[in-house]
Amino acid sequence: MADHEQWKDRLVSLVLGELSEPESSEVRAHAEACDPCRTELRRLGRLLETAGQRKGLSAPEALHESVRQSL
């Protein structure tokens, strides 16, 4: 299970654009083969899209960090 938690962290990094191209490819390939990760990647994509629609809003960095940790 701990291994799967690492994939979840990497999915978050993927949608935030924090991974190199080889790492992004690896995570995308995993998500294509893993139903839970594919679902999570879609959910994160929708979340990021929704957040992008709220560009005028801001929050303290502590709140951002809290959200990152909860994902």
Jmol script that loads the backbone (N, CA, C; Angstrom):
load data "model"
ATOM      1  N   MET A   1       0.816  -1.197   0.000  1.00  0.00           N
ATOM      2  CA  MET A   1       0.000   0.000   0.000  1.00  0.00           C
ATOM      3  C   MET A   1       0.861   1.264   0.000  1.00  0.00           C
ATOM      4  N   ALA A   2       1.991   1.217   0.704  1.00  0.00           N
ATOM      5  CA  ALA A   2       2.865   2.387   0.725  1.00  0.00           C
ATOM      6  C   ALA A   2       3.334   2.721  -0.684  1.00  0.00           C
ATOM      7  N   ASP A   3       3.579   1.692  -1.497  1.00  0.00           N
ATOM      8  CA  ASP A   3       3.998   1.912  -2.877  1.00  0.00           C
ATOM      9  C   ASP A   3       2.917   2.669  -3.644  1.00  0.00           C
ATOM     10  N   HIS A   4       1.667   2.319  -3.409  1.00  0.00           N
ATOM     11  CA  HIS A   4       0.578   2.985  -4.114  1.00  0.00           C
ATOM     12  C   HIS A   4       0.450   4.444  -3.668  1.00  0.00           C
ATOM     13  N   GLU A   5       0.747   4.712  -2.415  1.00  0.00           N
ATOM     14  CA  GLU A   5       0.739   6.094  -1.928  1.00  0.00           C
ATOM     15  C   GLU A   5       1.789   6.916  -2.664  1.00  0.00           C
ATOM     16  N   GLN A   6       2.931   6.318  -2.970  1.00  0.00           N
ATOM     17  CA  GLN A   6       3.962   7.025  -3.726  1.00  0.00           C
ATOM     18  C   GLN A   6       3.458   7.366  -5.124  1.00  0.00           C
ATOM     19  N   TRP A   7       2.687   6.469  -5.731  1.00  0.00           N
ATOM     20  CA  TRP A   7       2.117   6.772  -7.050  1.00  0.00           C
ATOM     21  C   TRP A   7       1.165   7.950  -6.951  1.00  0.00           C
ATOM     22  N   LYS A   8       0.380   8.007  -5.882  1.00  0.00           N
ATOM     23  CA  LYS A   8      -0.545   9.132  -5.716  1.00  0.00           C
ATOM     24  C   LYS A   8       0.220  10.446  -5.628  1.00  0.00           C
ATOM     25  N   ASP A   9       1.329  10.442  -4.904  1.00  0.00           N
ATOM     26  CA  ASP A   9       2.158  11.647  -4.811  1.00  0.00           C
ATOM     27  C   ASP A   9       2.696  12.035  -6.182  1.00  0.00           C
ATOM     28  N   ARG A  10       3.083  11.046  -6.958  1.00  0.00           N
ATOM     29  CA  ARG A  10       3.626  11.321  -8.288  1.00  0.00           C
ATOM     30  C   ARG A  10       2.530  11.816  -9.235  1.00  0.00           C
ATOM     31  N   LEU A  11       1.298  11.351  -9.048  1.00  0.00           N
ATOM     32  CA  LEU A  11       0.183  11.852  -9.858  1.00  0.00           C
ATOM     33  C   LEU A  11      -0.027  13.341  -9.601  1.00  0.00           C
ATOM     34  N   VAL A  12       0.052  13.731  -8.337  1.00  0.00           N
ATOM     35  CA  VAL A  12      -0.084  15.146  -7.990  1.00  0.00           C
ATOM     36  C   VAL A  12       1.037  15.942  -8.652  1.00  0.00           C
ATOM     37  N   SER A  13       2.250  15.440  -8.559  1.00  0.00           N
ATOM     38  CA  SER A  13       3.385  16.126  -9.190  1.00  0.00           C
ATOM     39  C   SER A  13       3.204  16.217 -10.698  1.00  0.00           C
ATOM     40  N   LEU A  14       2.623  15.192 -11.294  1.00  0.00           N
ATOM     41  CA  LEU A  14       2.377  15.200 -12.733  1.00  0.00           C
ATOM     42  C   LEU A  14       1.424  16.328 -13.115  1.00  0.00           C
ATOM     43  N   VAL A  15       0.286  16.407 -12.452  1.00  0.00           N
ATOM     44  CA  VAL A  15      -0.689  17.440 -12.832  1.00  0.00           C
ATOM     45  C   VAL A  15      -0.190  18.848 -12.523  1.00  0.00           C
ATOM     46  N   LEU A  16       0.727  18.959 -11.578  1.00  0.00           N
ATOM     47  CA  LEU A  16       1.295  20.273 -11.262  1.00  0.00           C
ATOM     48  C   LEU A  16       2.466  20.622 -12.171  1.00  0.00           C
ATOM     49  N   GLY A  17       2.842  19.695 -13.058  1.00  0.00           N
ATOM     50  CA  GLY A  17       3.925  19.947 -13.998  1.00  0.00           C
ATOM     51  C   GLY A  17       5.308  19.921 -13.365  1.00  0.00           C
ATOM     52  N   GLU A  18       5.451  19.173 -12.302  1.00  0.00           N
ATOM     53  CA  GLU A  18       6.709  19.147 -11.563  1.00  0.00           C
ATOM     54  C   GLU A  18       7.654  18.020 -11.985  1.00  0.00           C
ATOM     55  N   LEU A  19       7.235  17.169 -12.908  1.00  0.00           N
ATOM     56  CA  LEU A  19       8.051  16.020 -13.300  1.00  0.00           C
ATOM     57  C   LEU A  19       8.787  16.269 -14.615  1.00  0.00           C
ATOM     58  N   SER A  20       9.916  15.618 -14.745  1.00  0.00           N
ATOM     59  CA  SER A  20      10.639  15.652 -16.015  1.00  0.00           C
ATOM     60  C   SER A  20       9.842  14.850 -17.040  1.00  0.00           C
ATOM     61  N   GLU A  21      10.202  14.968 -18.300  1.00  0.00           N
ATOM     62  CA  GLU A  21       9.482  14.235 -19.342  1.00  0.00           C
ATOM     63  C   GLU A  21       9.548  12.723 -19.122  1.00  0.00           C
ATOM     64  N   PRO A  22      10.726  12.154 -18.813  1.00  0.00           N
ATOM     65  CA  PRO A  22      10.752  10.697 -18.569  1.00  0.00           C
ATOM     66  C   PRO A  22       9.879  10.287 -17.379  1.00  0.00           C
ATOM     67  N   GLU A  23       9.900  11.080 -16.309  1.00  0.00           N
ATOM     68  CA  GLU A  23       9.069  10.771 -15.148  1.00  0.00           C
ATOM     69  C   GLU A  23       7.590  10.890 -15.497  1.00  0.00           C
ATOM     70  N   SER A  24       7.231  11.926 -16.246  1.00  0.00           N
ATOM     71  CA  SER A  24       5.836  12.104 -16.667  1.00  0.00           C
ATOM     72  C   SER A  24       5.366  10.908 -17.481  1.00  0.00           C
ATOM     73  N   SER A  25       6.201  10.464 -18.397  1.00  0.00           N
ATOM     74  CA  SER A  25       5.850   9.304 -19.229  1.00  0.00           C
ATOM     75  C   SER A  25       5.646   8.058 -18.384  1.00  0.00           C
ATOM     76  N   GLU A  26       6.514   7.873 -17.393  1.00  0.00           N
ATOM     77  CA  GLU A  26       6.399   6.707 -16.512  1.00  0.00           C
ATOM     78  C   GLU A  26       5.082   6.742 -15.720  1.00  0.00           C
ATOM     79  N   VAL A  27       4.762   7.900 -15.181  1.00  0.00           N
ATOM     80  CA  VAL A  27       3.538   8.022 -14.377  1.00  0.00           C
ATOM     81  C   VAL A  27       2.300   7.857 -15.263  1.00  0.00           C
ATOM     82  N   ARG A  28       2.309   8.446 -16.452  1.00  0.00           N
ATOM     83  CA  ARG A  28       1.176   8.280 -17.373  1.00  0.00           C
ATOM     84  C   ARG A  28       0.997   6.818 -17.773  1.00  0.00           C
ATOM     85  N   ALA A  29       2.107   6.129 -18.032  1.00  0.00           N
ATOM     86  CA  ALA A  29       2.031   4.711 -18.395  1.00  0.00           C
ATOM     87  C   ALA A  29       1.447   3.897 -17.240  1.00  0.00           C
ATOM     88  N   HIS A  30       1.867   4.206 -16.034  1.00  0.00           N
ATOM     89  CA  HIS A  30       1.310   3.504 -14.876  1.00  0.00           C
ATOM     90  C   HIS A  30      -0.192   3.759 -14.768  1.00  0.00           C
ATOM     91  N   ALA A  31      -0.592   5.011 -14.916  1.00  0.00           N
ATOM     92  CA  ALA A  31      -2.011   5.368 -14.784  1.00  0.00           C
ATOM     93  C   ALA A  31      -2.851   4.685 -15.860  1.00  0.00           C
ATOM     94  N   GLU A  32      -2.303   4.503 -17.042  1.00  0.00           N
ATOM     95  CA  GLU A  32      -3.043   3.808 -18.101  1.00  0.00           C
ATOM     96  C   GLU A  32      -3.326   2.354 -17.725  1.00  0.00           C
ATOM     97  N   ALA A  33      -2.428   1.749 -16.949  1.00  0.00           N
ATOM     98  CA  ALA A  33      -2.565   0.338 -16.586  1.00  0.00           C
ATOM     99  C   ALA A  33      -3.224   0.124 -15.225  1.00  0.00           C
ATOM    100  N   CYS A  34      -3.420   1.183 -14.463  1.00  0.00           N
ATOM    101  CA  CYS A  34      -3.921   1.067 -13.089  1.00  0.00           C
ATOM    102  C   CYS A  34      -5.232   1.848 -12.966  1.00  0.00           C
ATOM    103  N   ASP A  35      -6.340   1.119 -12.786  1.00  0.00           N
ATOM    104  CA  ASP A  35      -7.645   1.777 -12.707  1.00  0.00           C
ATOM    105  C   ASP A  35      -7.731   2.838 -11.608  1.00  0.00           C
ATOM    106  N   PRO A  36      -7.293   2.532 -10.375  1.00  0.00           N
ATOM    107  CA  PRO A  36      -7.392   3.570  -9.334  1.00  0.00           C
ATOM    108  C   PRO A  36      -6.563   4.816  -9.660  1.00  0.00           C
ATOM    109  N   CYS A  37      -5.377   4.626 -10.212  1.00  0.00           N
ATOM    110  CA  CYS A  37      -4.538   5.780 -10.544  1.00  0.00           C
ATOM    111  C   CYS A  37      -5.102   6.549 -11.736  1.00  0.00           C
ATOM    112  N   ARG A  38      -5.666   5.852 -12.694  1.00  0.00           N
ATOM    113  CA  ARG A  38      -6.287   6.528 -13.839  1.00  0.00           C
ATOM    114  C   ARG A  38      -7.444   7.398 -13.354  1.00  0.00           C
ATOM    115  N   THR A  39      -8.250   6.851 -12.456  1.00  0.00           N
ATOM    116  CA  THR A  39      -9.367   7.603 -11.887  1.00  0.00           C
ATOM    117  C   THR A  39      -8.865   8.809 -11.099  1.00  0.00           C
ATOM    118  N   GLU A  40      -7.820   8.598 -10.309  1.00  0.00           N
ATOM    119  CA  GLU A  40      -7.262   9.694  -9.513  1.00  0.00           C
ATOM    120  C   GLU A  40      -6.672  10.774 -10.409  1.00  0.00           C
ATOM    121  N   LEU A  41      -6.014  10.387 -11.485  1.00  0.00           N
ATOM    122  CA  LEU A  41      -5.435  11.357 -12.411  1.00  0.00           C
ATOM    123  C   LEU A  41      -6.532  12.211 -13.047  1.00  0.00           C
ATOM    124  N   ARG A  42      -7.627  11.593 -13.421  1.00  0.00           N
ATOM    125  CA  ARG A  42      -8.763  12.357 -13.975  1.00  0.00           C
ATOM    126  C   ARG A  42      -9.318  13.326 -12.937  1.00  0.00           C
ATOM    127  N   ARG A  43      -9.458  12.845 -11.701  1.00  0.00           N
ATOM    128  CA  ARG A  43      -9.991  13.685 -10.623  1.00  0.00           C
ATOM    129  C   ARG A  43      -9.079  14.877 -10.384  1.00  0.00           C
ATOM    130  N   LEU A  44      -7.784  14.628 -10.342  1.00  0.00           N
ATOM    131  CA  LEU A  44      -6.832  15.715 -10.132  1.00  0.00           C
ATOM    132  C   LEU A  44      -6.852  16.706 -11.290  1.00  0.00           C
ATOM    133  N   GLY A  45      -6.996  16.197 -12.503  1.00  0.00           N
ATOM    134  CA  GLY A  45      -7.086  17.074 -13.669  1.00  0.00           C
ATOM    135  C   GLY A  45      -8.293  17.988 -13.587  1.00  0.00           C
ATOM    136  N   ARG A  46      -9.434  17.426 -13.175  1.00  0.00           N
ATOM    137  CA  ARG A  46     -10.651  18.239 -13.028  1.00  0.00           C
ATOM    138  C   ARG A  46     -10.476  19.268 -11.911  1.00  0.00           C
ATOM    139  N   LEU A  47      -9.827  18.850 -10.834  1.00  0.00           N
ATOM    140  CA  LEU A  47      -9.585  19.760  -9.722  1.00  0.00           C
ATOM    141  C   LEU A  47      -8.705  20.930 -10.159  1.00  0.00           C
ATOM    142  N   LEU A  48      -7.653  20.635 -10.900  1.00  0.00           N
ATOM    143  CA  LEU A  48      -6.768  21.688 -11.385  1.00  0.00           C
ATOM    144  C   LEU A  48      -7.493  22.604 -12.368  1.00  0.00           C
ATOM    145  N   GLU A  49      -8.307  22.030 -13.212  1.00  0.00           N
ATOM    146  CA  GLU A  49      -9.086  22.830 -14.168  1.00  0.00           C
ATOM    147  C   GLU A  49     -10.028  23.773 -13.430  1.00  0.00           C
ATOM    148  N   THR A  50     -10.704  23.257 -12.426  1.00  0.00           N
ATOM    149  CA  THR A  50     -11.610  24.084 -11.631  1.00  0.00           C
ATOM    150  C   THR A  50     -10.841  25.184 -10.907  1.00  0.00           C
ATOM    151  N   ALA A  51      -9.688  24.826 -10.367  1.00  0.00           N
ATOM    152  CA  ALA A  51      -8.867  25.830  -9.684  1.00  0.00           C
ATOM    153  C   ALA A  51      -8.420  26.911 -10.657  1.00  0.00           C
ATOM    154  N   GLY A  52      -8.120  26.531 -11.885  1.00  0.00           N
ATOM    155  CA  GLY A  52      -7.705  27.498 -12.893  1.00  0.00           C
ATOM    156  C   GLY A  52      -8.799  28.493 -13.220  1.00  0.00           C
ATOM    157  N   GLN A  53     -10.044  28.070 -13.061  1.00  0.00           N
ATOM    158  CA  GLN A  53     -11.164  28.957 -13.320  1.00  0.00           C
ATOM    159  C   GLN A  53     -11.346  29.963 -12.188  1.00  0.00           C
ATOM    160  N   ARG A  54     -10.656  29.745 -11.109  1.00  0.00           N
ATOM    161  CA  ARG A  54     -10.754  30.622  -9.932  1.00  0.00           C
ATOM    162  C   ARG A  54      -9.497  31.452  -9.753  1.00  0.00           C
ATOM    163  N   LYS A  55      -8.833  31.812 -10.845  1.00  0.00           N
ATOM    164  CA  LYS A  55      -7.541  32.498 -10.794  1.00  0.00           C
ATOM    165  C   LYS A  55      -7.552  33.754  -9.944  1.00  0.00           C
ATOM    166  N   GLY A  56      -8.641  34.454  -9.891  1.00  0.00           N
ATOM    167  CA  GLY A  56      -8.699  35.701  -9.137  1.00  0.00           C
ATOM    168  C   GLY A  56      -8.682  35.509  -7.634  1.00  0.00           C
ATOM    169  N   LEU A  57      -8.904  34.289  -7.197  1.00  0.00           N
ATOM    170  CA  LEU A  57      -8.908  34.007  -5.763  1.00  0.00           C
ATOM    171  C   LEU A  57      -7.501  33.657  -5.311  1.00  0.00           C
ATOM    172  N   SER A  58      -7.190  33.949  -4.077  1.00  0.00           N
ATOM    173  CA  SER A  58      -5.889  33.571  -3.547  1.00  0.00           C
ATOM    174  C   SER A  58      -6.066  33.012  -2.138  1.00  0.00           C
ATOM    175  N   ALA A  59      -5.056  32.267  -1.713  1.00  0.00           N
ATOM    176  CA  ALA A  59      -5.068  31.682  -0.379  1.00  0.00           C
ATOM    177  C   ALA A  59      -3.644  31.721   0.161  1.00  0.00           C
ATOM    178  N   PRO A  60      -3.508  31.719   1.461  1.00  0.00           N
ATOM    179  CA  PRO A  60      -2.172  31.722   2.044  1.00  0.00           C
ATOM    180  C   PRO A  60      -1.404  30.449   1.678  1.00  0.00           C
ATOM    181  N   GLU A  61      -0.083  30.556   1.631  1.00  0.00           N
ATOM    182  CA  GLU A  61       0.761  29.405   1.275  1.00  0.00           C
ATOM    183  C   GLU A  61       0.520  28.235   2.223  1.00  0.00           C
ATOM    184  N   ALA A  62       0.252  28.485   3.479  1.00  0.00           N
ATOM    185  CA  ALA A  62      -0.012  27.404   4.439  1.00  0.00           C
ATOM    186  C   ALA A  62      -1.215  26.575   4.005  1.00  0.00           C
ATOM    187  N   LEU A  63      -2.211  27.200   3.443  1.00  0.00           N
ATOM    188  CA  LEU A  63      -3.380  26.469   2.961  1.00  0.00           C
ATOM    189  C   LEU A  63      -3.011  25.632   1.739  1.00  0.00           C
ATOM    190  N   HIS A  64      -2.207  26.195   0.850  1.00  0.00           N
ATOM    191  CA  HIS A  64      -1.742  25.441  -0.311  1.00  0.00           C
ATOM    192  C   HIS A  64      -1.009  24.179   0.137  1.00  0.00           C
ATOM    193  N   GLU A  65      -0.121  24.320   1.094  1.00  0.00           N
ATOM    194  CA  GLU A  65       0.661  23.187   1.571  1.00  0.00           C
ATOM    195  C   GLU A  65      -0.255  22.151   2.220  1.00  0.00           C
ATOM    196  N   SER A  66      -1.243  22.590   2.957  1.00  0.00           N
ATOM    197  CA  SER A  66      -2.186  21.682   3.580  1.00  0.00           C
ATOM    198  C   SER A  66      -2.934  20.867   2.539  1.00  0.00           C
ATOM    199  N   VAL A  67      -3.342  21.513   1.465  1.00  0.00           N
ATOM    200  CA  VAL A  67      -4.054  20.823   0.385  1.00  0.00           C
ATOM    201  C   VAL A  67      -3.137  19.822  -0.294  1.00  0.00           C
ATOM    202  N   ARG A  68      -1.901  20.207  -0.569  1.00  0.00           N
ATOM    203  CA  ARG A  68      -0.950  19.288  -1.199  1.00  0.00           C
ATOM    204  C   ARG A  68      -0.771  18.037  -0.352  1.00  0.00           C
ATOM    205  N   GLN A  69      -0.653  18.227   0.952  1.00  0.00           N
ATOM    206  CA  GLN A  69      -0.448  17.084   1.847  1.00  0.00           C
ATOM    207  C   GLN A  69      -1.675  16.198   1.909  1.00  0.00           C
ATOM    208  N   SER A  70      -2.849  16.763   1.793  1.00  0.00           N
ATOM    209  CA  SER A  70      -4.062  15.957   1.867  1.00  0.00           C
ATOM    210  C   SER A  70      -4.314  15.166   0.586  1.00  0.00           C
ATOM    211  N   LEU A  71      -3.713  15.601  -0.529  1.00  0.00           N
ATOM    212  CA  LEU A  71      -3.854  14.866  -1.779  1.00  0.00           C
ATOM    213  C   LEU A  71      -2.952  13.671  -1.726  1.00  0.00           C
TER     214      LEU A  71
END
end "model"
wireframe off; spacefill off
backbone 0.3
color backbone group
